[in-house]
Amino acid sequence: MNAETLKAMQAPLKERYKTEPAAALVTLRAEGRALEGISCRVETGKALVEAGLHPATGGDGSLVCSGDMLLEALAACAGVTLRAFVTGATVANFTALAAARRAVLARAGWDADADGLFGAHHDRDRRRRRGSTSTARSGSGPRRARAGARC
């Protein structure tokens, strides 16, 4: 689906919501029922899922855990939102820029997967002022930028 098709589909909804704001309110429901052992059946009206303990907490790994379900919901929200508001060319540009940023940070010794992006350029500036040419990380855990610093 392209952006124009999506806009055309959403136009009547937007008009309705302008005249009837209450029509835009949607209540989502989920119901959970205890099953045998330490598991639960969760039903949303769209899907049925059996959830249980994560293997790290004693589960056998055969059921999804609440963390899996949360990550799925976040990934679905991000993926659908991204696809709904950008064209294919924009997604390609976004992906290429993200990959390039990750590669540049990796060459500078910054692990974006482990440390995130916040403060990455400050770490580079500190190494440069110290005259260090090493790209090895010192210390552990994520770095924090100075208060009020821009990233």
C-alpha positions as CSV (number, residue, x, y, z in Angstrom):
1,M,0.0,0.0,0.0
2,N,1.3,3.4,-0.8
3,A,0.9,6.7,1.1
4,E,-1.9,8.0,-1.2
5,T,-4.0,4.9,-0.8
6,L,-3.6,5.0,3.0
7,K,-4.6,8.7,3.1
8,A,-7.7,7.9,1.0
9,M,-8.6,5.1,3.4
10,Q,-8.1,7.3,6.5
11,A,-9.9,10.4,5.2
12,P,-13.4,9.4,6.0
13,L,-12.3,8.3,9.5
14,K,-10.6,11.6,10.1
15,E,-13.7,13.5,9.0
16,R,-15.9,11.4,11.3
17,Y,-13.6,11.9,14.3
18,K,-13.7,15.7,13.7
19,T,-17.5,15.7,14.0
20,E,-17.8,12.8,16.5
21,P,-14.7,12.8,18.7
22,A,-16.1,10.0,20.9
23,A,-16.0,7.7,17.8
24,A,-12.2,7.9,17.9
25,L,-12.1,6.2,21.3
26,V,-11.3,2.5,21.2
27,T,-11.2,0.2,24.1
28,L,-9.1,-2.8,23.7
29,R,-9.6,-5.8,25.9
30,A,-7.7,-8.9,26.9
31,E,-8.7,-11.8,29.1
32,G,-6.4,-14.2,30.9
33,R,-7.3,-17.6,32.3
34,A,-5.1,-19.8,34.4
35,L,-4.2,-23.1,32.9
36,E,-2.5,-26.2,34.3
37,G,0.9,-25.6,35.8
38,I,2.2,-22.1,35.7
39,S,0.7,-20.9,32.5
40,C,-2.1,-18.6,31.3
41,R,-4.2,-18.4,28.2
42,V,-4.5,-14.8,27.0
43,E,-7.3,-13.9,24.5
44,T,-7.6,-10.5,22.8
45,G,-10.4,-11.1,20.3
46,K,-7.8,-11.2,17.5
47,A,-5.4,-13.8,18.9
48,L,-5.1,-16.5,21.5
49,V,-1.7,-17.0,23.2
50,E,-0.6,-19.3,25.9
51,A,2.0,-17.7,28.2
52,G,4.3,-19.2,30.8
53,L,7.5,-18.7,32.6
54,H,10.7,-17.7,30.8
55,P,13.4,-20.5,30.9
56,A,15.5,-18.2,33.1
57,T,12.8,-18.4,35.8
58,G,12.0,-22.1,35.5
59,G,9.9,-22.3,32.4
60,D,10.6,-25.0,29.8
61,G,10.6,-22.5,26.9
62,S,7.6,-24.0,25.1
63,L,5.3,-21.0,25.9
64,V,5.9,-17.3,25.3
65,C,6.7,-15.2,28.4
66,S,5.3,-11.8,29.2
67,G,8.6,-10.3,28.1
68,D,8.2,-11.9,24.7
69,M,4.7,-10.5,24.4
70,L,5.8,-7.0,25.4
71,L,8.6,-7.0,22.8
72,E,6.2,-8.3,20.1
73,A,3.8,-5.5,20.9
74,L,6.5,-2.8,20.8
75,A,8.0,-4.2,17.6
76,A,4.5,-4.4,15.9
77,C,3.7,-0.8,17.0
78,A,7.0,0.5,15.6
79,G,6.8,-1.6,12.4
80,V,3.2,-0.7,11.6
81,T,3.7,3.0,12.4
82,L,6.9,3.2,10.3
83,R,5.2,1.5,7.4
84,A,2.0,3.7,7.7
85,F,3.8,7.0,7.6
86,V,6.7,6.6,5.2
87,T,7.1,5.3,1.6
88,G,9.4,2.5,0.7
89,A,12.1,4.9,-0.5
90,T,12.1,6.6,2.9
91,V,12.4,3.3,4.7
92,A,15.4,2.4,2.5
93,N,17.1,5.8,3.2
94,F,16.4,5.5,7.0
95,T,17.8,1.9,7.1
96,A,20.9,3.0,5.2
97,L,21.6,5.9,7.5
98,A,21.1,3.8,10.6
99,A,23.5,1.2,9.3
100,A,26.1,3.8,8.4
101,R,25.8,5.5,11.8
102,R,26.3,2.1,13.5
103,A,29.4,1.4,11.4
104,V,30.9,4.8,12.1
105,L,30.3,4.4,15.8
106,A,31.8,0.8,15.8
107,R,34.9,2.1,14.1
108,A,35.2,4.7,16.9
109,G,35.0,2.0,19.5
110,W,31.4,2.6,20.5
111,D,29.0,-0.4,20.8
112,A,25.6,1.1,20.0
113,D,23.9,-2.2,20.7
114,A,25.2,-2.4,24.3
115,D,25.5,1.3,25.1
116,G,22.9,3.0,23.1
117,L,23.5,6.2,21.2
118,F,23.2,8.8,24.0
119,G,26.6,10.3,24.7
120,A,28.5,8.5,21.9
121,H,30.0,11.7,20.5
122,H,31.1,12.9,23.9
123,D,33.1,9.8,24.4
124,R,35.0,10.4,21.1
125,D,35.7,14.0,22.1
126,R,37.1,13.0,25.5
127,R,39.4,10.4,23.9
128,R,40.6,13.0,21.4
129,R,41.4,15.6,24.2
130,R,43.3,12.9,26.1
131,G,45.3,12.1,23.0
132,S,44.2,8.5,23.1
133,T,44.2,6.7,19.8
134,S,42.7,3.5,21.3
135,T,39.2,2.6,20.3
136,A,38.9,0.1,23.2
137,R,36.2,0.9,25.7
138,S,37.2,1.6,29.3
139,G,34.9,0.9,32.2
140,S,31.6,-0.9,31.9
141,G,28.0,0.1,31.3
142,P,26.4,2.8,29.3
143,R,28.1,6.2,29.2
144,R,26.2,9.4,30.2
145,A,26.5,12.8,28.5
146,R,26.8,16.0,30.5
147,A,23.6,17.6,31.6
148,G,22.2,19.8,28.9
149,A,24.5,18.3,26.2
150,R,23.0,17.8,22.7
151,C,23.3,14.4,21.1
